[in-house]
Amino acid sequence: RIRLIDIIDLDRKVHRSELQYNIIAIDDNNNNQKLKFHKD
């Protein structure tokens, strides 16, 4: 289980369908998880 902490828009200039986000989250062991994905 990973709790979401924050979502950061890395580049607002990119076309909406190609926006890349950086997700800052923390897992049950209090380890920071940085996850990147492209918005569909």
Summary of the structure (lengths in Angstrom):
residues: 40
radius of gyration: 11.5
end to end distance: 23.0
largest distance: 35.9
contacts: 78
relative contact order: 0.35
helix: 8%
strand: 58%
